[in-house]
Amino acid sequence: MTNALVTGASSGIGLAISKMLIKNNIHVYGIGRSFDNVNFDSELFTPIICDLKKTSELTNMINTLKIPEYTMFIKLKLRMVKN
């Protein structure tokens, strides 16, 4: 099985990418600050609650994260450009 680690998986583009990957039978390890308003009704989604801006949370998450060796890492970084 293919796995993916998606940051920002609790909203916006990260959420949309997570849903798309799940539809394609890819197991998603989704990182987000909160999943209270997200309903993933799939065994293919593992929520990881972490605020990536908080260094201590990030360090703890990295040290305890147990994901399979072969995992795609998907990080979204968007920039707004003024014309």
Secondary structure, 3 states (H helix, E strand, C coil): CCEEEEECCCCHHHHHHHHHHHHCCCEEEEEECCCCCCCCCCCCEEEEECCCCCHHHHHHHHHHCCCCCCEEEECCCCCCCCC
